[in-house]
Amino acid sequence: MKVTKYVWIFGLMALMAMGLAACGADDPTATPTPRPQATPTPTAMMEEQPSDTMMAAECPDDSKPEIVFTDLDWTSGLIQAAIAEQIVQLGYCYPTDGILLSTIPGMQALVNGDTHISMEIWIPNQIEAWSTALEQGTVENAGKSLEDNWQATFVIPQYTKDANPGLVSVEDLKKEEYYSLFETVDSEGKARLLNCIPGWECEKVNLEKIESYGLDDYVESINPGSGAALEAEIRASLEKEEDVLFYYWGPTTLMHDAQTKYGGYYILEEEEYSDECWETGKKCAYGLAEVYIGINSDLKTIAPDLIPFLEAWDFNAGNQLAAEGYKAESNADIDDVAVWFLQNTEEWKTWVPEDIAANVLHNLAG
Amino acid sequence: MALASPPIGNGMGRGVRDWFAGLSDRYIYGGGAIIFLMLAWIGASLWGSNLEFPERFTFGKALAVRVDDLIFWITVNLAFILDPISDGILRFLVELEDFFQWVPWPVTIIAATAIAFKVAGRRMGIFALVSLLLLGGFGLWESAMETMALIAVAVLISIGLALPIGILAARSDLVDALIRPILDAMQTMPAFVYLVPAIMFLGIGNPAAVLATVIYAVPPAIRLTNLGIRQVSPGTVEAARAFGTTSRQLLVKVQIPMAIPTIMAGINQTTMMALAMVVIASLVGAGGLGDDVNRALSQFQPGNALNGGIGIVILAIIIDRVTQAAAKERQEALMGSRN
């Protein structure tokens, strides 16, 4: 029986092989060598626009050094890296690669030169590691990254606010009617505050705030374990319309969804940020975080033409909301979001020379 | 298959079969490989390399959206079942943790040393004493007790699930065949995949961590309970039947007692796997040694991470040796009574 089975398999395979070979012979376009795929071929470009002399002979050009991006593992980090990668690959024609990393390994890879560009260095959270690396000269700042961002220790859903109009400022958490809203089994009779990701600077800051506001007896900080867990917990609460008190930051997909799907969110009032208050107990709101693009110093020698581009990069709130909004609504992959962004928004074209922008659009279409 | 095996006496069919029968598998596989390469070469020259699967036949994304919707639906609509489960686990865990923290550490160390000494011998007793003092010296005592509470709850729930399921699987081949692929999936599915739904369903913190730990750790206990009962020799079962046992008596008085060493080996493995999960559990907010490791890594402190890691290893070795020695003792008692 076993042998008969092989006869059939052999026979089928032989038939398929003959059939394919026959088709191959009939097809005049078939060539024995594999065709390059996925990236637009130079011949295809020439056929479409033979007069365009600006086009590089080969894009990406394999003789150029490969530029490696740190793909930071959160939405804005991934989107920025994907857009920049498309521009570097299809505009400047460098071969590119991206390595998915979280904050700390991402920084380490940049310092070691395993990656060349990291689109988001959050200074407040990484201040020590970043200043050490700057002093050693292994990395450099290449200008501003995200500009419009906020983080807040005491965020609640809008529906909680609507149901409790008297809950206005952080001080109101000391009232039983309000802190008991956020009580759970593990919060020891206090309000449960979902804190920042363990080990990050914001975790310490939030704990310090709880103490200096005198909220120790009213608020219990809960460690969410990771960014993904924090987001999932908040989403579940919003979906169930439960009262929840949490630390978060924006612009992010979650806060975008909170705004569009769950009726919005409310940040409990705190005194405005000032350096004095920050140095004495942090009894005020967070200031704007400084977010930079970080590069490995080698980039200046291997791809000097990218430096002005990165310095001109300006991923402001408009750009960020456009990209993240499109992602949230279409449920698209990060790469599709980058393509959409390049094809449907205008501002990025001012970050690069005209011919590079034309190159990007042309290669995307091809 | 009737088609493929021509009737005897058909000269053609016999000829082909004889021709192949003379070939060893080596030639058949070798020939297959050559044909594979030929097909690949022809296909690649026809369609080019990196041939993509036609997009109109892909359904992964559409399916994923449905799964997302389903998870949200369960979160909202089954909250009335899930929330009490979550609160129950949490209450139990908080109590147990408070108890572990309440017992003064010298008492805990003396008790653990005494158990290790009695069950696993003098050397293990000394090891337990020294390593637990070391744990305190690392400043990990509180974390270790938190981890112990988490492991204890996860293992208790695992045993509670594994015994009935294992017994069912031992008594019915159908159940056995049904649960086998499920157990395989539970052991190989990356934990990150079910961590996020676990949070949505049970909330951040220990309940989700317990769920994730149980999913990963329960299969060996089920498998070995099943195996242990099936391994009880047919002779013994027949003898018991000859004395007129009911099938319930057979299970409770013969099969389970004789399977206990194997079941304990399963529980031992379950405990080890639960300990292996503590760092992943910390990603959903479980405290303890896993959180120490997670926190150290997020601040680039490899030294601190190593301390936490050593703490987990110490707990694992003590629990492993003690439960193994207990299983062995039981095994020897059984053998003794049989002889």
Interface residues (C-beta under 8 A of the other chain):
Chain A: M1 V3 T4 K5 Y6 V7 W8 I9 F10 M13 A14 M16 A17 L20 A21 C23 G24 D27 A30 T31 P32 T33 P34 R35 P36 Q37 A38 S102 T103 I104 M107 Q108 A129 T184 V185 D186 L194 I197 P198 G199 W200 I222 N223 P224 G225 S226 A228 A229 L230 A232 E233 R235 A236 E239 K240 N331
Chain B: M1 A4 S5 V16 R17 F20 A21 I28 G31 G32 I35 F36 M38 L39 I42 G43 A44 S45 L46 G48 S49 N50 L51 E52 K61 V65 F72 T75 V76 A79 D87 L90 R91 V94 F192 L195 V196 I199 M200 F201 G203 I204 G205 N206 A208 S282 L283 V284 G285 A286 G287 D291 N294 R295 A296 L297 S298 Q299 F300
